[in-house]
């Protein structure tokens, strides 16, 4: 079945979605038979004590905790309304923070029973003065993470270590088992003067991650949004990682990562052979 497994809604502060219903209608017109609504889960309570860098990277990162009940109400209404046209799943794109595993576990224990899909992602890393966003802007990533750690290679290593840690973390029975856009650390690679290639050590780290994905029977978000990022222009993950994952038999789920109506279905044809 033609499926979009990664989409967002009007509850996302950094999106341009006027109404999720319009996205669903477009997905139906494009021939999608299955559609996952995976809004950014609220950030952990107390995250401000560890947050650093541009405040907008944090205030626009996720839906508010007091929006969660309204989110489920609205999305469940849409699921029922369009049940004869498309199978709709509802869940979260959940950010992993090693410092807040307890809060995340409690959040999933409370709201996880209302979900039937989800994505586990890393958008923030330890950097200058605290946690910093890695996909908010080139400047934020370069000054806050890459320069702080000493090189792009070291930031890349830190990112994959964090993704691996997210897979290994005990977040309870409602933990998502699909990893989101696992090459997000490369989003601004074209803007760096230094090499952004994978060292042998980091390539081995990617292989370790994929091996664990296979062993744990996780899946991977095959995310088309990267094609439309000026500093990247590839899928998340890029082809060489996709080939390795495919050879291991790891399942992929296409994701438009739609934050606007025009994003729905983007890049599907480019990824079809992997699906």
Secondary structure, 3 states (H helix, E strand, C coil): CCEEEEECCCCCCCCCCCCHHHHHHHHHHCCCCEEEEEEECCCCCCHHHCECCCCHHHHCCCCCHHHHHHHHHHHHHHHHHCCCCCEEEEEEEEECCHHHHHHHHHHHHHHHHHCCEEEEECCEEEECCEEEECCCCHHHHHHHHHHHHCCHHHHHHHHHHHHHHHHHCCCCCCCCCEECCCCHHHCCHHHCCCCCCCCHHHHHHHHHHHHHHHHHCCEEEEEHHHHHCCCCCCCECCHHHHHHHHHCCCCEEEECCECCHHHCCCCHHHHHHHC
